Amino acid sequence: MIFTILVLIILAGGAAFIWQQTKAKGRLGISWLRHNCPRCGTPLPMFRKPASASEAMWGGWTCPQCGCKIDKYGREIAAGPNA
C-alpha cells in the first residue's frame, strides 16, 4: 500500500514538472500544436524526419523551403557559432 502511494506521488510530481515546462515553453515541455515556419510561413509536417541529433532529442524542425531551424514551439532558433 505504501509502495503504491509512493509511486503515485512520484508520478504526480513528474506530471507537474512536465506541465510547468510546457507552460514555460521549456526544453522538457510538450507542444501539441502544428506550426508554420516563422520566416516563410510554410506549414511544417506533422511527422518529421530529424535533421540533427538535437532535433531528434529535443524536437523541432528544419523548414523544407528556406532551411530555417525551428524549435518544437514554432520559434526560430538563432544560429550559434557551431551552426
Buried (B, 14 or more C-beta within 10 A) or exposed (E): EEEEEEEEEEEEEEEEEBEEBBEEEEEEBEBEEEBEBBEEEBEBEEEBEBBEEEBEEEBBBBBBEEEBBBBBBBEEBEEEEEE
